[in-house]
Amino acid sequence: MDKLTLILDPTDEFVWTPDTCHKVYAYFQELVDHYEGAPLSEHTLRLNWLRY
């Protein structure tokens, strides 16, 4: 099974509100859902993530 993990801010450089975290994770999930059935890789998601 393919798995991707999103680590939002591993060094705690920024202050993230719960609402902001939710928006980022929701958009990440949209990208994962959009590519369902396609090869799941960081590169595939990054193609659309940078358009956000």
C-alpha positions as CSV (number, residue, x, y, z in Angstrom):
1,M,0.0,0.0,0.0
2,D,1.3,3.5,-0.9
3,K,1.4,6.0,1.9
4,L,2.3,9.7,2.0
5,T,2.7,11.7,5.1
6,L,2.5,15.4,5.4
7,I,4.7,16.9,8.1
8,L,3.5,20.5,8.3
9,D,6.3,22.2,10.3
10,P,8.8,19.7,11.7
11,T,10.9,22.3,13.4
12,D,8.0,24.4,14.8
13,E,9.3,27.4,13.0
14,F,5.8,28.9,12.6
15,V,2.7,29.3,14.8
16,W,-0.1,27.3,13.3
17,T,-3.7,27.8,14.3
18,P,-6.0,24.8,14.3
19,D,-8.0,26.4,11.5
20,T,-4.9,26.9,9.4
21,C,-3.7,23.3,10.0
22,H,-7.2,22.0,9.0
23,K,-7.1,24.0,5.7
24,V,-3.6,22.6,4.8
25,Y,-4.5,19.0,5.7
26,A,-7.9,19.3,3.8
27,Y,-6.1,20.5,0.7
28,F,-3.5,17.7,1.0
29,Q,-6.4,15.2,1.2
30,E,-8.0,16.8,-1.9
31,L,-4.8,16.2,-3.8
32,V,-4.5,12.6,-2.6
33,D,-8.2,12.0,-3.6
34,H,-7.7,13.6,-7.0
35,Y,-4.9,11.3,-7.9
36,E,-6.6,8.1,-6.7
37,G,-5.4,5.2,-8.8
38,A,-2.3,7.1,-10.1
39,P,1.1,6.5,-8.7
40,L,1.3,8.1,-5.3
41,S,4.5,10.1,-4.9
42,E,5.7,13.4,-3.5
43,H,6.4,14.5,-7.0
44,T,2.9,13.9,-8.2
45,L,1.3,15.9,-5.4
46,R,3.9,18.6,-5.6
47,L,2.8,19.3,-9.2
48,N,-0.5,20.7,-8.0
49,W,0.5,21.8,-4.5
50,L,2.7,24.5,-5.9
51,R,-0.3,25.9,-7.9
52,Y,-2.2,26.6,-4.6
